[in-house]
Amino acid sequence: MTTHHSPTPLDVRNTLPRSAYHYSLFLGSLLFLTVSSLFAGLWYLSLSADNLLLKALFGVMSGQAIGIMFVIGHDAAHGSLTNRPFFDRLYATLAFLPSLHPVCTWKIEHNKMHHGWTNLKGMDPVYPPMSPDEFAALSPWQKRVNRFYRSIWGFGCYYLFDIWWKVLILRRSENGKEIPAYVAALDFLALASFVAFEVFMAFTFAADTAGFVWNLVLCVGLPFLVWNYVMTFVTIQNHTYPTIRWYDNREEWNYFRAQVAGSIHTKVPAWLDFSFARVFQHTAHHVDKKIPLYRLVKSQASLEKTFAENVTVVGLTLKEFLTVLNECQMYDYRKHEWMPFPRS
Protein backbone atom coordinates (compact mmCIF):
# COMPACT_ATOMS: atom_id res chain seq x y z
CA MET A 1 0.00 0.00 0.00
CA THR A 2 1.51 3.32 -1.03
CA THR A 3 1.35 6.49 0.98
CA HIS A 4 -0.99 8.12 -1.57
CA HIS A 5 -3.54 5.29 -1.36
CA SER A 6 -3.53 4.81 2.38
CA PRO A 7 -6.88 5.50 4.05
CA THR A 8 -6.99 8.83 5.89
CA PRO A 9 -7.84 9.16 9.59
CA LEU A 10 -11.38 10.14 8.63
CA ASP A 11 -11.69 7.14 6.30
CA VAL A 12 -10.68 4.77 9.09
CA ARG A 13 -12.74 6.38 11.84
CA ASN A 14 -15.84 6.43 9.67
CA THR A 15 -15.78 2.62 9.69
CA LEU A 16 -16.17 2.49 13.49
CA PRO A 17 -19.54 1.84 15.14
CA ARG A 18 -21.35 4.91 16.42
CA SER A 19 -21.16 3.54 19.95
CA ALA A 20 -17.38 4.04 19.89
CA TYR A 21 -17.90 7.62 21.05
CA HIS A 22 -20.62 7.09 23.65
CA TYR A 23 -19.14 8.45 26.88
CA SER A 24 -20.35 7.81 30.41
CA LEU A 25 -19.47 9.92 33.43
CA PHE A 26 -21.01 7.26 35.65
CA LEU A 27 -19.09 4.34 34.10
CA GLY A 28 -15.80 6.27 33.99
CA SER A 29 -16.19 7.30 37.63
CA LEU A 30 -17.12 3.76 38.66
CA LEU A 31 -14.02 2.37 36.96
CA PHE A 32 -11.80 4.92 38.68
CA LEU A 33 -13.30 4.27 42.13
CA THR A 34 -13.23 0.47 41.71
CA VAL A 35 -9.61 0.27 40.60
CA SER A 36 -8.49 2.86 43.17
CA SER A 37 -10.14 0.81 45.89
CA LEU A 38 -8.43 -2.34 44.62
CA PHE A 39 -5.03 -0.67 44.82
CA ALA A 40 -5.73 0.82 48.25
CA GLY A 41 -6.89 -2.53 49.60
CA LEU A 42 -3.89 -4.46 48.32
CA TRP A 43 -1.49 -1.79 49.54
CA TYR A 44 -3.11 -1.88 53.00
CA LEU A 45 -2.74 -5.65 53.11
CA SER A 46 0.91 -5.32 52.18
CA LEU A 47 1.57 -2.73 54.86
CA SER A 48 -0.30 -4.61 57.57
CA ALA A 49 1.12 -8.09 56.87
CA ASP A 50 3.67 -9.29 59.43
CA ASN A 51 4.98 -12.15 57.32
CA LEU A 52 7.55 -10.84 54.83
CA LEU A 53 6.51 -13.31 52.13
CA LEU A 54 2.91 -12.16 52.40
CA LYS A 55 4.07 -8.56 52.44
CA ALA A 56 6.05 -9.15 49.25
CA LEU A 57 3.14 -11.02 47.61
CA PHE A 58 0.73 -8.18 48.27
CA GLY A 59 3.45 -5.76 47.18
CA VAL A 60 3.65 -7.51 43.79
CA MET A 61 -0.13 -7.47 43.51
CA SER A 62 -0.12 -3.78 44.39
CA GLY A 63 2.30 -3.20 41.52
CA GLN A 64 -0.10 -4.89 39.11
CA ALA A 65 -2.94 -2.78 40.54
CA ILE A 66 -0.87 0.33 39.87
CA GLY A 67 -0.76 -0.77 36.23
CA ILE A 68 -4.54 -1.13 36.02
CA MET A 69 -5.02 2.19 37.81
CA PHE A 70 -2.62 3.76 35.35
CA VAL A 71 -4.69 2.61 32.38
CA ILE A 72 -7.71 4.37 33.90
CA GLY A 73 -5.60 7.51 34.34
CA HIS A 74 -4.25 7.10 30.81
CA ASP A 75 -7.78 7.23 29.41
CA ALA A 76 -8.60 10.22 31.61
CA ALA A 77 -5.44 12.02 30.41
CA HIS A 78 -6.70 11.52 26.85
CA GLY A 79 -9.97 13.14 27.90
CA SER A 80 -11.84 9.97 27.00
CA LEU A 81 -12.70 8.35 30.33
CA THR A 82 -15.74 10.56 30.98
CA ASN A 83 -15.45 13.28 28.29
CA ARG A 84 -15.84 15.84 31.10
CA PRO A 85 -12.62 17.91 31.27
CA PHE A 86 -12.81 18.55 35.02
CA PHE A 87 -13.37 14.92 35.97
CA ASP A 88 -10.90 13.59 33.42
CA ARG A 89 -8.14 15.86 34.72
CA LEU A 90 -8.99 15.01 38.33
CA TYR A 91 -9.06 11.25 37.72
CA ALA A 92 -5.87 11.39 35.65
CA THR A 93 -4.02 13.24 38.42
CA LEU A 94 -5.18 10.86 41.15
CA ALA A 95 -4.78 7.67 39.13
CA PHE A 96 -1.22 8.63 38.15
CA LEU A 97 -0.08 9.17 41.76
CA PRO A 98 0.94 5.55 42.57
CA SER A 99 3.00 5.37 39.35
CA LEU A 100 4.46 8.84 40.07
CA HIS A 101 3.53 10.23 36.65
CA PRO A 102 3.00 13.97 36.15
CA VAL A 103 0.00 14.47 33.90
CA CYS A 104 1.51 17.58 32.26
CA THR A 105 4.56 15.83 30.80
CA TRP A 106 2.61 12.66 30.00
CA LYS A 107 0.20 14.64 27.85
CA ILE A 108 3.10 15.92 25.74
CA GLU A 109 5.25 12.81 25.48
CA HIS A 110 2.39 10.33 25.15
CA ASN A 111 -0.66 12.13 23.79
CA LYS A 112 1.20 14.38 21.36
CA MET A 113 4.44 12.57 20.54
CA HIS A 114 3.61 8.86 20.83
CA HIS A 115 0.10 9.09 19.40
CA GLY A 116 0.95 11.81 16.94
CA TRP A 117 4.06 10.07 15.55
CA THR A 118 3.65 6.39 16.41
CA ASN A 119 6.61 4.24 15.30
CA LEU A 120 8.48 7.19 13.77
CA LYS A 121 11.99 7.29 15.18
CA GLY A 122 13.08 10.66 16.50
CA MET A 123 9.51 11.63 17.28
CA ASP A 124 7.94 8.68 19.10
CA PRO A 125 9.80 8.31 22.44
CA VAL A 126 8.45 4.83 23.26
CA TYR A 127 11.07 2.10 22.83
CA PRO A 128 12.41 3.17 19.40
CA PRO A 129 14.78 0.48 18.08
CA MET A 130 18.36 1.31 17.19
CA SER A 131 19.81 0.58 13.78
CA PRO A 132 22.80 -1.80 13.56
CA ASP A 133 25.11 1.17 12.92
CA GLU A 134 23.82 3.00 15.98
CA PHE A 135 24.35 -0.04 18.17
CA ALA A 136 27.86 -0.55 16.79
CA ALA A 137 28.73 3.05 17.71
CA LEU A 138 27.81 2.58 21.38
CA SER A 139 30.42 2.25 24.10
CA PRO A 140 30.87 -1.23 25.65
CA TRP A 141 28.90 -0.08 28.72
CA GLN A 142 26.02 1.29 26.61
CA LYS A 143 25.88 -1.98 24.67
CA ARG A 144 25.58 -3.93 27.93
CA VAL A 145 22.80 -1.62 29.12
CA ASN A 146 20.84 -2.03 25.90
CA ARG A 147 21.27 -5.80 25.95
CA PHE A 148 19.96 -5.75 29.51
CA TYR A 149 16.97 -3.63 28.47
CA ARG A 150 16.02 -6.19 25.83
CA SER A 151 16.39 -9.18 28.17
CA ILE A 152 13.76 -11.02 30.20
CA TRP A 153 15.43 -9.79 33.39
CA GLY A 154 15.93 -6.15 32.54
CA PHE A 155 13.16 -5.10 30.17
CA GLY A 156 11.29 -3.22 32.92
CA CYS A 157 14.30 -1.06 33.67
CA TYR A 158 14.03 0.51 30.24
CA TYR A 159 10.82 2.32 31.12
CA LEU A 160 12.03 3.19 34.62
CA PHE A 161 15.22 4.91 33.50
CA ASP A 162 14.80 5.91 29.86
CA ILE A 163 11.14 6.94 29.82
CA TRP A 164 9.91 7.75 33.32
CA TRP A 165 13.08 9.34 34.70
CA LYS A 166 14.68 10.87 31.63
CA VAL A 167 11.58 11.89 29.69
CA LEU A 168 8.69 12.39 32.10
CA ILE A 169 10.55 13.65 35.17
CA LEU A 170 13.71 15.38 33.94
CA ARG A 171 12.97 16.55 30.43
CA ARG A 172 9.51 17.95 31.12
CA SER A 173 9.01 18.62 27.38
CA GLU A 174 10.84 19.39 24.18
CA ASN A 175 9.61 22.94 24.57
CA GLY A 176 9.28 24.17 28.11
CA LYS A 177 6.78 26.83 27.02
CA GLU A 178 4.23 24.10 26.35
CA ILE A 179 3.69 23.52 30.06
CA PRO A 180 2.59 26.48 32.18
CA ALA A 181 4.84 26.73 35.22
CA TYR A 182 1.95 26.56 37.70
CA VAL A 183 0.59 23.38 36.08
CA ALA A 184 3.96 21.62 36.29
CA ALA A 185 4.41 22.87 39.88
CA LEU A 186 1.03 21.49 40.96
CA ASP A 187 1.59 18.13 39.25
CA PHE A 188 5.03 17.62 40.75
CA LEU A 189 3.84 18.85 44.16
CA ALA A 190 1.09 16.21 44.04
CA LEU A 191 3.67 13.50 43.30
CA ALA A 192 6.01 14.69 46.07
CA SER A 193 3.10 14.73 48.52
CA PHE A 194 2.16 11.17 47.56
CA VAL A 195 5.72 9.95 48.10
CA ALA A 196 5.73 11.64 51.51
CA PHE A 197 2.42 9.92 52.27
CA GLU A 198 3.88 6.53 51.28
CA VAL A 199 6.87 7.04 53.58
CA PHE A 200 4.58 8.17 56.40
CA MET A 201 2.39 5.07 56.02
CA ALA A 202 5.43 2.81 55.88
CA PHE A 203 6.57 4.34 59.18
CA THR A 204 3.10 4.20 60.77
CA PHE A 205 2.67 0.49 60.07
CA ALA A 206 6.17 -0.40 61.30
CA ALA A 207 6.83 -1.76 64.77
CA ASP A 208 10.52 -0.88 64.67
CA THR A 209 13.28 0.42 62.39
CA ALA A 210 13.66 -2.92 60.60
CA GLY A 211 9.94 -3.01 59.97
CA PHE A 212 10.06 0.52 58.52
CA VAL A 213 12.85 -0.49 56.14
CA TRP A 214 10.97 -3.61 55.02
CA ASN A 215 7.85 -1.53 54.44
CA LEU A 216 9.83 0.87 52.27
CA VAL A 217 11.35 -1.99 50.28
CA LEU A 218 8.33 -4.30 49.91
CA CYS A 219 5.37 -1.90 50.10
CA VAL A 220 6.80 1.14 48.32
CA GLY A 221 9.80 0.12 46.22
CA LEU A 222 8.62 -3.33 45.07
CA PRO A 223 5.19 -2.23 43.75
CA PHE A 224 6.82 0.62 41.84
CA LEU A 225 9.39 -1.75 40.30
CA VAL A 226 6.68 -4.28 39.38
CA TRP A 227 4.65 -1.48 37.80
CA ASN A 228 7.60 -0.55 35.57
CA TYR A 229 7.89 -4.13 34.35
CA VAL A 230 4.14 -4.25 33.68
CA MET A 231 4.31 -0.98 31.77
CA THR A 232 7.28 -2.05 29.64
CA PHE A 233 5.69 -5.43 28.96
CA VAL A 234 2.52 -3.75 27.69
CA THR A 235 4.52 -1.27 25.61
CA ILE A 236 6.47 -4.07 23.92
CA GLN A 237 3.32 -6.11 23.30
CA ASN A 238 1.58 -3.16 21.71
CA HIS A 239 4.25 -1.97 19.24
CA THR A 240 7.02 -4.56 18.80
CA TYR A 241 6.73 -7.68 16.66
CA PRO A 242 8.70 -9.18 13.73
CA THR A 243 6.10 -7.94 11.24
CA ILE A 244 5.60 -4.48 12.76
CA ARG A 245 7.41 -1.68 10.94
CA TRP A 246 9.23 1.32 12.36
CA TYR A 247 10.29 4.33 10.27
CA ASP A 248 13.02 6.93 10.34
CA ASN A 249 11.86 8.61 7.13
CA ARG A 250 8.89 10.94 7.43
CA GLU A 251 8.05 10.36 3.75
CA GLU A 252 7.52 6.64 4.34
CA TRP A 253 5.43 7.12 7.47
CA ASN A 254 1.72 7.90 7.52
CA TYR A 255 -1.29 7.61 9.81
CA PHE A 256 -2.55 4.30 8.43
CA ARG A 257 0.84 2.58 8.53
CA ALA A 258 1.46 3.75 12.09
CA GLN A 259 -1.90 3.52 13.81
CA VAL A 260 -3.63 0.67 11.98
CA ALA A 261 -0.72 -1.45 10.72
CA GLY A 262 1.76 -0.47 13.43
CA SER A 263 -0.31 -1.11 16.58
CA ILE A 264 -0.94 -4.64 17.79
CA HIS A 265 -4.02 -6.38 19.16
CA THR A 266 -2.80 -8.96 21.65
CA LYS A 267 -5.46 -11.64 22.09
CA VAL A 268 -5.79 -12.68 25.72
CA PRO A 269 -8.49 -14.49 27.71
CA ALA A 270 -11.55 -12.32 28.36
CA TRP A 271 -10.88 -12.09 32.10
CA LEU A 272 -7.31 -10.93 31.50
CA ASP A 273 -8.39 -8.41 28.89
CA PHE A 274 -10.92 -7.04 31.37
CA SER A 275 -8.41 -6.98 34.25
CA PHE A 276 -5.92 -5.04 32.10
CA ALA A 277 -8.65 -2.48 31.33
CA ARG A 278 -8.66 -3.32 27.58
CA VAL A 279 -5.12 -2.06 27.08
CA PHE A 280 -4.40 -4.86 24.58
CA GLN A 281 -7.20 -3.68 22.23
CA HIS A 282 -4.53 -1.33 21.04
CA THR A 283 -5.24 -0.81 17.36
CA ALA A 284 -8.59 0.79 18.13
CA HIS A 285 -7.00 2.99 20.76
CA HIS A 286 -4.45 4.27 18.25
CA VAL A 287 -6.98 4.77 15.50
CA ASP A 288 -8.58 7.34 17.80
CA LYS A 289 -7.37 8.01 21.33
CA LYS A 290 -10.75 9.58 22.12
CA ILE A 291 -12.45 6.15 22.17
CA PRO A 292 -13.05 5.28 25.84
CA LEU A 293 -11.63 2.00 27.07
CA TYR A 294 -15.13 0.61 27.68
CA ARG A 295 -15.86 0.96 23.92
CA LEU A 296 -12.65 -0.57 22.59
CA VAL A 297 -13.78 -4.18 22.15
CA LYS A 298 -16.42 -3.43 19.53
CA SER A 299 -14.21 -0.83 17.89
CA GLN A 300 -11.32 -3.30 17.63
CA ALA A 301 -13.59 -5.99 16.18
CA SER A 302 -14.86 -3.51 13.60
CA LEU A 303 -11.33 -2.60 12.51
CA GLU A 304 -10.30 -6.23 12.21
CA LYS A 305 -13.30 -6.89 9.99
CA THR A 306 -12.73 -3.85 7.76
CA PHE A 307 -8.93 -3.94 7.62
CA ALA A 308 -8.31 -7.65 8.13
CA GLU A 309 -5.10 -7.66 6.07
CA ASN A 310 -3.57 -4.72 7.93
CA VAL A 311 -4.32 -5.30 11.61
CA THR A 312 -1.77 -7.43 13.45
CA VAL A 313 -3.27 -9.87 15.94
CA VAL A 314 -0.95 -11.98 18.11
CA GLY A 315 -1.42 -14.38 20.99
CA LEU A 316 -0.02 -13.84 24.45
CA THR A 317 2.45 -16.59 25.36
CA LEU A 318 5.78 -16.63 27.12
CA LYS A 319 7.34 -18.13 23.98
CA GLU A 320 6.05 -15.24 21.82
CA PHE A 321 7.27 -12.64 24.28
CA LEU A 322 10.72 -14.22 24.52
CA THR A 323 10.87 -14.37 20.72
CA VAL A 324 10.17 -10.65 20.52
CA LEU A 325 12.78 -9.85 23.18
CA ASN A 326 15.41 -12.03 21.48
CA GLU A 327 14.74 -11.24 17.81
CA CYS A 328 13.42 -7.67 17.84
CA GLN A 329 16.47 -5.92 19.29
CA MET A 330 17.69 -3.77 16.39
CA TYR A 331 15.96 -2.55 13.25
CA ASP A 332 17.20 -2.07 9.70
CA TYR A 333 15.21 0.98 8.59
CA ARG A 334 16.15 0.51 4.93
CA LYS A 335 15.12 -3.15 4.64
CA HIS A 336 12.45 -2.87 7.36
CA GLU A 337 13.73 -5.92 9.16
CA TRP A 338 14.15 -6.67 12.86
CA MET A 339 17.30 -8.44 14.00
CA PRO A 340 19.00 -9.54 17.21
CA PHE A 341 22.05 -7.84 18.67
CA PRO A 342 25.32 -9.24 17.34
CA ARG A 343 26.86 -11.91 19.51
CA SER A 344 29.48 -10.40 21.78
C-alpha positions as CSV (number, residue, x, y, z in Angstrom):
1,M,0.0,0.0,0.0
2,T,1.5,3.3,-1.0
3,T,1.3,6.5,1.0
4,H,-1.0,8.1,-1.6
5,H,-3.5,5.3,-1.4
6,S,-3.5,4.8,2.4
7,P,-6.9,5.5,4.0
8,T,-7.0,8.8,5.9
9,P,-7.8,9.2,9.6
10,L,-11.4,10.1,8.6
11,D,-11.7,7.1,6.3
12,V,-10.7,4.8,9.1
13,R,-12.7,6.4,11.8
14,N,-15.8,6.4,9.7
15,T,-15.8,2.6,9.7
16,L,-16.2,2.5,13.5
17,P,-19.5,1.8,15.1
18,R,-21.3,4.9,16.4
19,S,-21.2,3.5,19.9
20,A,-17.4,4.0,19.9
21,Y,-17.9,7.6,21.0
22,H,-20.6,7.1,23.7
23,Y,-19.1,8.5,26.9
24,S,-20.3,7.8,30.4
25,L,-19.5,9.9,33.4
26,F,-21.0,7.3,35.7
27,L,-19.1,4.3,34.1
28,G,-15.8,6.3,34.0
29,S,-16.2,7.3,37.6
30,L,-17.1,3.8,38.7
31,L,-14.0,2.4,37.0
32,F,-11.8,4.9,38.7
33,L,-13.3,4.3,42.1
34,T,-13.2,0.5,41.7
35,V,-9.6,0.3,40.6
36,S,-8.5,2.9,43.2
37,S,-10.1,0.8,45.9
38,L,-8.4,-2.3,44.6
39,F,-5.0,-0.7,44.8
40,A,-5.7,0.8,48.3
41,G,-6.9,-2.5,49.6
42,L,-3.9,-4.5,48.3
43,W,-1.5,-1.8,49.5
44,Y,-3.1,-1.9,53.0
45,L,-2.7,-5.7,53.1
46,S,0.9,-5.3,52.2
47,L,1.6,-2.7,54.9
48,S,-0.3,-4.6,57.6
49,A,1.1,-8.1,56.9
50,D,3.7,-9.3,59.4
51,N,5.0,-12.2,57.3
52,L,7.6,-10.8,54.8
53,L,6.5,-13.3,52.1
54,L,2.9,-12.2,52.4
55,K,4.1,-8.6,52.4
56,A,6.1,-9.2,49.3
57,L,3.1,-11.0,47.6
58,F,0.7,-8.2,48.3
59,G,3.5,-5.8,47.2
60,V,3.7,-7.5,43.8
61,M,-0.1,-7.5,43.5
62,S,-0.1,-3.8,44.4
63,G,2.3,-3.2,41.5
64,Q,-0.1,-4.9,39.1
65,A,-2.9,-2.8,40.5
66,I,-0.9,0.3,39.9
67,G,-0.8,-0.8,36.2
68,I,-4.5,-1.1,36.0
69,M,-5.0,2.2,37.8
70,F,-2.6,3.8,35.4
71,V,-4.7,2.6,32.4
72,I,-7.7,4.4,33.9
73,G,-5.6,7.5,34.3
74,H,-4.2,7.1,30.8
75,D,-7.8,7.2,29.4
76,A,-8.6,10.2,31.6
77,A,-5.4,12.0,30.4
78,H,-6.7,11.5,26.9
79,G,-10.0,13.1,27.9
80,S,-11.8,10.0,27.0
81,L,-12.7,8.4,30.3
82,T,-15.7,10.6,31.0
83,N,-15.5,13.3,28.3
84,R,-15.8,15.8,31.1
85,P,-12.6,17.9,31.3
86,F,-12.8,18.5,35.0
87,F,-13.4,14.9,36.0
88,D,-10.9,13.6,33.4
89,R,-8.1,15.9,34.7
90,L,-9.0,15.0,38.3
91,Y,-9.1,11.3,37.7
92,A,-5.9,11.4,35.6
93,T,-4.0,13.2,38.4
94,L,-5.2,10.9,41.1
95,A,-4.8,7.7,39.1
96,F,-1.2,8.6,38.2
97,L,-0.1,9.2,41.8
98,P,0.9,5.5,42.6
99,S,3.0,5.4,39.3
100,L,4.5,8.8,40.1
101,H,3.5,10.2,36.7
102,P,3.0,14.0,36.1
103,V,0.0,14.5,33.9
104,C,1.5,17.6,32.3
105,T,4.6,15.8,30.8
106,W,2.6,12.7,30.0
107,K,0.2,14.6,27.8
108,I,3.1,15.9,25.7
109,E,5.2,12.8,25.5
110,H,2.4,10.3,25.2
111,N,-0.7,12.1,23.8
112,K,1.2,14.4,21.4
113,M,4.4,12.6,20.5
114,H,3.6,8.9,20.8
115,H,0.1,9.1,19.4
116,G,1.0,11.8,16.9
117,W,4.1,10.1,15.6
118,T,3.6,6.4,16.4
119,N,6.6,4.2,15.3
120,L,8.5,7.2,13.8
121,K,12.0,7.3,15.2
122,G,13.1,10.7,16.5
123,M,9.5,11.6,17.3
124,D,7.9,8.7,19.1
125,P,9.8,8.3,22.4
126,V,8.4,4.8,23.3
127,Y,11.1,2.1,22.8
128,P,12.4,3.2,19.4
129,P,14.8,0.5,18.1
130,M,18.4,1.3,17.2
131,S,19.8,0.6,13.8
132,P,22.8,-1.8,13.6
133,D,25.1,1.2,12.9
134,E,23.8,3.0,16.0
135,F,24.3,0.0,18.2
136,A,27.9,-0.6,16.8
137,A,28.7,3.0,17.7
138,L,27.8,2.6,21.4
139,S,30.4,2.2,24.1
140,P,30.9,-1.2,25.6
141,W,28.9,-0.1,28.7
142,Q,26.0,1.3,26.6
143,K,25.9,-2.0,24.7
144,R,25.6,-3.9,27.9
145,V,22.8,-1.6,29.1
146,N,20.8,-2.0,25.9
147,R,21.3,-5.8,25.9
148,F,20.0,-5.7,29.5
149,Y,17.0,-3.6,28.5
150,R,16.0,-6.2,25.8
151,S,16.4,-9.2,28.2
152,I,13.8,-11.0,30.2
153,W,15.4,-9.8,33.4
154,G,15.9,-6.2,32.5
155,F,13.2,-5.1,30.2
156,G,11.3,-3.2,32.9
157,C,14.3,-1.1,33.7
158,Y,14.0,0.5,30.2
159,Y,10.8,2.3,31.1
160,L,12.0,3.2,34.6
161,F,15.2,4.9,33.5
162,D,14.8,5.9,29.9
163,I,11.1,6.9,29.8
164,W,9.9,7.7,33.3
165,W,13.1,9.3,34.7
166,K,14.7,10.9,31.6
167,V,11.6,11.9,29.7
168,L,8.7,12.4,32.1
169,I,10.6,13.6,35.2
170,L,13.7,15.4,33.9
171,R,13.0,16.6,30.4
172,R,9.5,18.0,31.1
173,S,9.0,18.6,27.4
174,E,10.8,19.4,24.2
175,N,9.6,22.9,24.6
176,G,9.3,24.2,28.1
177,K,6.8,26.8,27.0
178,E,4.2,24.1,26.3
179,I,3.7,23.5,30.1
180,P,2.6,26.5,32.2
181,A,4.8,26.7,35.2
182,Y,2.0,26.6,37.7
183,V,0.6,23.4,36.1
184,A,4.0,21.6,36.3
185,A,4.4,22.9,39.9
186,L,1.0,21.5,41.0
187,D,1.6,18.1,39.3
188,F,5.0,17.6,40.7
189,L,3.8,18.8,44.2
190,A,1.1,16.2,44.0
191,L,3.7,13.5,43.3
192,A,6.0,14.7,46.1
193,S,3.1,14.7,48.5
194,F,2.2,11.2,47.6
195,V,5.7,9.9,48.1
196,A,5.7,11.6,51.5
197,F,2.4,9.9,52.3
198,E,3.9,6.5,51.3
199,V,6.9,7.0,53.6
200,F,4.6,8.2,56.4
201,M,2.4,5.1,56.0
202,A,5.4,2.8,55.9
203,F,6.6,4.3,59.2
204,T,3.1,4.2,60.8
205,F,2.7,0.5,60.1
206,A,6.2,-0.4,61.3
207,A,6.8,-1.8,64.8
208,D,10.5,-0.9,64.7
209,T,13.3,0.4,62.4
210,A,13.7,-2.9,60.6
211,G,9.9,-3.0,60.0
212,F,10.1,0.5,58.5
213,V,12.8,-0.5,56.1
214,W,11.0,-3.6,55.0
215,N,7.9,-1.5,54.4
216,L,9.8,0.9,52.3
217,V,11.3,-2.0,50.3
218,L,8.3,-4.3,49.9
219,C,5.4,-1.9,50.1
220,V,6.8,1.1,48.3
221,G,9.8,0.1,46.2
222,L,8.6,-3.3,45.1
223,P,5.2,-2.2,43.7
224,F,6.8,0.6,41.8
225,L,9.4,-1.8,40.3
226,V,6.7,-4.3,39.4
227,W,4.7,-1.5,37.8
228,N,7.6,-0.5,35.6
229,Y,7.9,-4.1,34.3
230,V,4.1,-4.3,33.7
231,M,4.3,-1.0,31.8
232,T,7.3,-2.0,29.6
233,F,5.7,-5.4,29.0
234,V,2.5,-3.8,27.7
235,T,4.5,-1.3,25.6
236,I,6.5,-4.1,23.9
237,Q,3.3,-6.1,23.3
238,N,1.6,-3.2,21.7
239,H,4.2,-2.0,19.2
240,T,7.0,-4.6,18.8
241,Y,6.7,-7.7,16.7
242,P,8.7,-9.2,13.7
243,T,6.1,-7.9,11.2
244,I,5.6,-4.5,12.8
245,R,7.4,-1.7,10.9
246,W,9.2,1.3,12.4
247,Y,10.3,4.3,10.3
248,D,13.0,6.9,10.3
249,N,11.9,8.6,7.1
250,R,8.9,10.9,7.4
251,E,8.1,10.4,3.7
252,E,7.5,6.6,4.3
253,W,5.4,7.1,7.5
254,N,1.7,7.9,7.5
255,Y,-1.3,7.6,9.8
256,F,-2.5,4.3,8.4
257,R,0.8,2.6,8.5
258,A,1.5,3.8,12.1
259,Q,-1.9,3.5,13.8
260,V,-3.6,0.7,12.0
261,A,-0.7,-1.4,10.7
262,G,1.8,-0.5,13.4
263,S,-0.3,-1.1,16.6
264,I,-0.9,-4.6,17.8
265,H,-4.0,-6.4,19.2
266,T,-2.8,-9.0,21.7
267,K,-5.5,-11.6,22.1
268,V,-5.8,-12.7,25.7
269,P,-8.5,-14.5,27.7
270,A,-11.6,-12.3,28.4
271,W,-10.9,-12.1,32.1
272,L,-7.3,-10.9,31.5
273,D,-8.4,-8.4,28.9
274,F,-10.9,-7.0,31.4
275,S,-8.4,-7.0,34.2
276,F,-5.9,-5.0,32.1
277,A,-8.7,-2.5,31.3
278,R,-8.7,-3.3,27.6
279,V,-5.1,-2.1,27.1
280,F,-4.4,-4.9,24.6
281,Q,-7.2,-3.7,22.2
282,H,-4.5,-1.3,21.0
283,T,-5.2,-0.8,17.4
284,A,-8.6,0.8,18.1
285,H,-7.0,3.0,20.8
286,H,-4.4,4.3,18.3
287,V,-7.0,4.8,15.5
288,D,-8.6,7.3,17.8
289,K,-7.4,8.0,21.3
290,K,-10.7,9.6,22.1
291,I,-12.5,6.1,22.2
292,P,-13.1,5.3,25.8
293,L,-11.6,2.0,27.1
294,Y,-15.1,0.6,27.7
295,R,-15.9,1.0,23.9
296,L,-12.7,-0.6,22.6
297,V,-13.8,-4.2,22.2
298,K,-16.4,-3.4,19.5
299,S,-14.2,-0.8,17.9
300,Q,-11.3,-3.3,17.6
301,A,-13.6,-6.0,16.2
302,S,-14.9,-3.5,13.6
303,L,-11.3,-2.6,12.5
304,E,-10.3,-6.2,12.2
305,K,-13.3,-6.9,10.0
306,T,-12.7,-3.9,7.8
307,F,-8.9,-3.9,7.6
308,A,-8.3,-7.7,8.1
309,E,-5.1,-7.7,6.1
310,N,-3.6,-4.7,7.9
311,V,-4.3,-5.3,11.6
312,T,-1.8,-7.4,13.4
313,V,-3.3,-9.9,15.9
314,V,-0.9,-12.0,18.1
315,G,-1.4,-14.4,21.0
316,L,0.0,-13.8,24.5
317,T,2.4,-16.6,25.4
318,L,5.8,-16.6,27.1
319,K,7.3,-18.1,24.0
320,E,6.1,-15.2,21.8
321,F,7.3,-12.6,24.3
322,L,10.7,-14.2,24.5
323,T,10.9,-14.4,20.7
324,V,10.2,-10.7,20.5
325,L,12.8,-9.9,23.2
326,N,15.4,-12.0,21.5
327,E,14.7,-11.2,17.8
328,C,13.4,-7.7,17.8
329,Q,16.5,-5.9,19.3
330,M,17.7,-3.8,16.4
331,Y,16.0,-2.6,13.3
332,D,17.2,-2.1,9.7
333,Y,15.2,1.0,8.6
334,R,16.2,0.5,4.9
335,K,15.1,-3.1,4.6
336,H,12.5,-2.9,7.4
337,E,13.7,-5.9,9.2
338,W,14.1,-6.7,12.9
339,M,17.3,-8.4,14.0
340,P,19.0,-9.5,17.2
341,F,22.1,-7.8,18.7
342,P,25.3,-9.2,17.3
343,R,26.9,-11.9,19.5
344,S,29.5,-10.4,21.8
